[in-house]
């Protein structure tokens, strides 16, 4: 889903941003979206509103479930944030059971520049010791751009294997690799809530 995020500072000045999210869970009353924590945080502004937009352009007000300092610290560490919205007709993502091997086909799904994009690539490897990841990350060459963060990385069957988070670019802003949070880490994070 596309996210439209509005931030506001103490002077009432507002800044808009876009990002991506994945429908990850539902209960009888609500749908829950997972996105990157950096999508809902701004260095100089406070979060004002989050609107989730589905593929039919229907809009849903979303609220952050990161409600206290403990959740904030953990969400920042994982770079994950849980959002809640009214019940959606779209079902949550299906978790992949495929074993990813180098060369396995993957797709990134997100909303760079606010427009839906699906990019094909291949799984390259699981990689450790990245500056922004305290855990193993998925390295692929499925293209992502600004606004893709929080979007799905899916296998050839359309099932979730991770969340796109960070792109590596060469000089001239040429895309090289993307890094994604594995679904196992997302599931670990969700244990805080469910």
NUTOR-394065 format. One record per residue: x, y, z of N, C-alpha, C, CB in turn. Coordinates in steps of 0.05 Angstrom, whole numbers, plus 5000, padded with zeros to 4 digits. Glycine has a CB too. Example, Ala and Ser with C-alpha at 12.3 -4.5 7.8 and 13.67 -1.06 7.14 Angstrom:
! residues 2
526448865156524649105156526449345156522649115181
525749555142527349795143525850015157528249885114
***
This chain:
! residues 194
501749765000500050005000501850255000498150005024
500750464989502150714989501550855015501350894965
503550985027503151155051503551445043505051065074
501751615053502151905051502551995080499752055036
504852105086505552175113505752475115508152035123
504552595135504752885139506052935166501853025139
508153095166509653175190509053475195512653115187
509253555220508853835227510853925248505953895236
511954165246513754265267512254445286516154415254
513754555306512554725326511354985315514554795348
512355075292511255315280508855265262513455445264
507955015260505654945244506354885215503655165245
508954885208509754825181509554525176512654925175
508554455153508154175147509854075124505154125140
510653825125512253695104510753435098515253645113
510453375072509253125063511352935052507053175041
510852675056512652475045510952235037514852385066
512052065020510751815013512551585020509951804983
511351355024512751105030510950875022513551095060
511750645030510350395024509850235049511850225003
507850055048507249885071506149625061505250025090
506149425079505149155073502849095092507448945075
500648985082498548895099499548625111495748855084
499848625137501248395150499448225167503548495166
497248335177495548195197492848325197496848195225
490848175205488148285210486848135233486448265184
485048285247483348155267480448215259484048255296
478648185277475848225271475148515264474048135293
476748705274476048995272478049155255475849115298
480549065254482549235241484349075222484249365263
485649235205487949125189490449255199487449175158
492649115198495249215208497249215185496249045232
498649445183500649475162503349495175500049735145
505349395161508049415171509649585151509449135174
511249765161512849945144515549985158511450215139
517250135145519850205158519350425178521950295137
520650405201520450615222521350885211522150535246
523350885194524351145183522251275165526951105167
520251125156518051255141516251435158516351045127
516051375183514151525200515651715219512351335215
518251735217519851915234521252115217521851755251
521352365227522752585213524552725234520752785199
526952785226528852905244527853165256531452955230
526553335240525853605249522853655253526853805229
521253455248518353485249517053255265517053505221
514653305275513153095289511152975270511753205314
510552715274508552585257505752705262508552275263
504452775241501752895243499652695235501553145226
499752595210497852405200499152205181495552545185
497851965179498651765160496151675146500151515174
496251675120493951585103495051355086492751805085
493651125088494350895071492550895047494150625087
493650845023492150844998492550574985493151074979
490250434979490450174966490650204935488049994974
490749984921491149984892488650094877491749704883
486350124891484050244878483850534885481450094888
485850644899485950924908484050984931485451104885
482950784944481450824968483350904990479750574976
482551085008484351185029483351095056484551485027
485251055074484650965101486551115120485050655103
485351235140487051365161488451145177485351545179
490951175181492550975196493751105221494750845178
494050955242495451055266497850875272493451065290
499850995283502250845291501650705317504651035294
502550455318502350295342504850315360501749995335
506750475351509150525367508450735387511650625348
507550645411506150815430507750905454503850675439
510150795459511650885482514650865477510950725508
516250955496519150965491520350695486520451085515
519350485499520450215494519950125466519150015514
517450165457516750085429518350255409513750115424
518750515416520250695398523150595395520250985410
524450525417527150425415527350165399528250375444
525549985404525549725390524949775360523549525402
522949945354522250005327524550135312519750185326
525950315325528250445313530450235307529350665331
530950055326532949845322532349675298533249675348
529849585297529049405275528449555249526549245283
528149815251527149985229524449885219529250005206
522749815237520049715231518049875248519749415236
515649915237513450045251510849915243513450355246
509149865263506549755258504449975258505849535280
502749965238500550155235497850005236500750315208
495850145246493150025247491250195231492149985276
489450065216487450205201484850045203488250255172
482650175194480150025194480449775175477750205184
478749585179478949335165478849385135476549145173
480749255121480949285092479749035078483949315083
478849065054477948835039480248675028476048925016
482648795027484948655017486148485040487148855007
486748235034487748055054490748095060487247765045
491648015083494548045090496347885071495047965119
498847955070500847815054501147525064503547965056
501647355045502247075051505247045054501046875029
506146915076508946885081510146665064509446825111
512346715050513646515033514746285049515846655017
514546055037515845815048518045715030513745595053
518545855008520645774989523445835001520345924963
525245654996528045695004529445864982529545425008
530246104989531546284970534346184964531546574979
535046164939537746084930538746314912537645814915
541346354911542446554893541346514865545546544892
540246724853539046704827536046674827540246484811
534846614851531946594853530646854845531046504882
528446844830527047084821525547214844525147024798
525847474847524447634867523247884854526247714891
521248004867520148254857519948444881517348204844
520548694876520048904896517449044888522449114898
515749094907513249234903513149474921510749034908
512849704910512749944927511650184912515550014937
511950414924510850664913512950884911508450754930
515050844895516951064891515651304878519450964875
516151534888514951784878511951774879515951834849
510851604896507951584899506551424878506751854899
508051294860506851134839507550834843507851224811
505650664839506150374843508250274823503550214841
510050114833512149994816512649714825514750164817
512949534806513749254811516149204794511349054804
518349134807520949094794521948814798523049304803
522848684777523848414779526848424783523148244754
527848234799530748204803531247924812531748404824
533647884823534347614834535447644862536347474815
534947444878536147414904539047364900534747184921
540747524914543647484912544747334935545047764909
544247434959545247304983544047425008548247314984
544447285031543947405057546547535065542947195078
546347775075548847925081548748035110549248165061
551048015123551348115151553048365151552547895169
553048495174554748715180554348965162557648625176
551849015155551149265142550849475163548549245124
551549715157551549935177548749975189552450195164
546649965174543950025184542349785192542450175162
543449545191542049305198543449155221541749115174
542049115244543248965265542848665262542149055292
541948575238541348295233542048245203538348225239
541847995195542247925167540148055150542147615163
541048145126539148275107539248125081539948575103
537048155066536848035039538148225019533847965032
540048135004541148294982540048194956544348284983
538948384940537848304914538448534894534848254915
537848484869538148704850535448794839539848614826
533248744855530648844848530649144854528348694864
530149314835530449604837528549714857530049734810
529549894874527950064892528850344889528049964921
527150534896527750814895526550944920526650954869
527051204923525851354945522851314944526651654944
521651244967518751184968518150884968517351324946
520150724960519750434959520050314987521750304941
521350455005521850355032519250275045523250565050
519250035057516849925070515249745051515050145079
516049735026514549565007515449275009515049664978
513949104995514348814996516648724977511848674990
518148534986519848374969518548094969522848364980
517748014945516247764942517647564925513447824931
516947304929518147094913516547064887518146824929
517246864871516046824845513046754847517446604829
512146664870509346594874507746834886509046364893
509047054891507747294902507547294932505047314890
509047114945509047104974511347264986509146814984
510847365010512747555023515247415033511347685046
517547525025520147435036521547655051521947335013
520747905048521948125062520748395056524848135055
521948595069521048875065523349035054519948995091
522949165031525049335019525649565038524249434991
528149625042528949825062531050025052529949685086
532949925038535250095031536350025004537450065053
537050234988538250194962541150274962536650344941
542750144946545550214942545850324914547549974947
547050554912547250694886550050764880545450944886
550850744854553450814845553551114839554350654820
555851214832555951494824554051544801558851584817
552951784800550951844780548151744787551751734754
547851654812545251554822544251314808543251774820
546151144798545350894784544950674805547550814764
542550554804541850344823543750104820538950254819
544549984843546249754842544949514856548949814856
544249544882543049334898540849444916545149184915
539149264926537349344947537649154971534349344937
537049244994537249095018534449085031539349205038
533648855040531048815052531148675079529248655032
529248745096529048615122527648345117527448795142
528848125126527547865121524947835137529447635130
523147675126520547635138520847515166518747455121
522847355171523247245198523747465219525747055198
525047685211525447905229522848055233527648095218
521248085212518648215214516948065234517248235187
516947795231515347625249516247655278515447335241
518847675282519947705309519047975321523147705308
519148185305518148455314515248445321518748665292
513648305305510748305310509948165336509348165287
511748005347511247875372510848075395513447685380
511748325391511248535410508348605413512848795403
506848555391504048645389502048415390503748795364
502748185378500747975375501647715389500147915346
***
